[in-house]
Amino acid sequence: MKTLLWLMLLLLGLLGVALPAVYLHAASKLPQLETEFDLEKQLRHSIEGERMSMQAGTYERNRRPVDYRRPEFSRLPKDLVALYIAQHGCPTFFQTPREDGPKWAWRLFSVLTFGVEPPGDGACERMLAMRLASALGIAGGVEQAVAAHRIHGFLQKDQLIAYDLSSVYFDRGIVGVEDAAWKLFGRELDALQLAELAEFSLSLPPHFLYADSVVCRNASLIRQNRDILLADLAAYELITQERARNAMAQPVSCQR
């Protein structure tokens, strides 16, 4: 019994030395990522470069701006946010407190070491932070986890969603939900109705059906999946049953 206890204490001691060393080594490989300004600056550089590469040498009337605006949660349609968090299994995302401290640290360690995601809405916080790390071009499990930890440290829940949706890559030159909405519907994101937002959300993670939506491929399947999302949203009480039924009655946008 004493031997087992000493082994456990030795293991804890080794972890206490090894984990900080691993963290510091991974952190040394990351770009500067201490504040929201650092994140915004790096996303602006990559996204504006991506948009300009698409427009270079081409002429297009009513060309979309290449400027990357600081994401603001208040500009996002509430129904789109509800659809997005519900699809990722976190319909109570804004009803639970932000995950911090030992619970957050254990989540990162558990997923990285054992591949096990602890329950709770912190799973979506981790997913959003990891997606932002990936959007910065940060690869590798440890490096991404460290970057996600830093991003999570200075962004609140609503900011995580706003920055993530502003940096989703859809296609060459099409980055962020505003670009994609214009490409798919020919209108600004805030002008879309509930049925269109549900259809549009199929282009987002975890579905990634943008390529199908842009050419109206498998329109019947798109409608079927759209209606499933609407039914789920009503079941979670994020919209009323009446709004869900009215949206389901609408045709798929590319068939109008």
C-alpha positions, 0 to 999 in steps of 0.5 A: 500500500505504501509502495503504491502511494509513493508511486502515485506521489512520484507520478504526480511530481513528474507530471508537475514538472513535465506538464509545465515544460510541455506547455512552455515548449508548445507556447514557444511555437505559437504566434503572439496570442495574448489578447483579442487584438492579437487574434483579430490582427492575425485573422485580419491578415489571413482573411483579407489576403484570402479575399484579395487573392480571389479578386486580384485581376478580376472585375466584378460589379458590386464587389464585396469588401475585402476588409475584415471587420472586428466580429460583433455578436450583436450583428449575428442573427439570433436564430443563426446562433441558436441553430449553430450551438444546437447543432453542436449539442449545446442548446443551453450554451448561454444558460450555463456559466463559462467554464474556467479554472481546474474544470477547464484545464481538466477538459483540455487535458482529458481530451488531449491525453485520453481522447475523452470529452467531459460533459457540459457546455465547456465542450462547445467552448473548447470546440470554438477555441480549437476552431479559431486556433485552426483558423490561425494555421496552428496545427498539432494537438498540443499546440492547438490545445495551448492556443485554444487555452489562450484564446479562451482566456480572453474571449467570452462565450459570445465572442467565441461564436462571433470570431468563429463564424467570422473565420469559417472557410467556405471556398476560395475567397469566401470566408466568414458567414457574411461572405457565404450568405451573400454568395448563396442567397445574394443578400446580407446575412441579417436579411435572411429569414428563419428557413434560409438561416436553417438552410444556411446553417447546413453549410457550417460545421459540423455539416459542411454542405456549402458545396452542395448548397451553392449549386443546389445539389440534392435539394430534397436532402437539403430541405429534409435536413433543414427541417430536421434542424428546425424541428430540433430547434423547436424541441429545444424551445429556442424557437416556437413550434409555429415558427418552425412549422412556417419555416418548414413550409418554405421551399429551398431557396435555390428552387424558388 
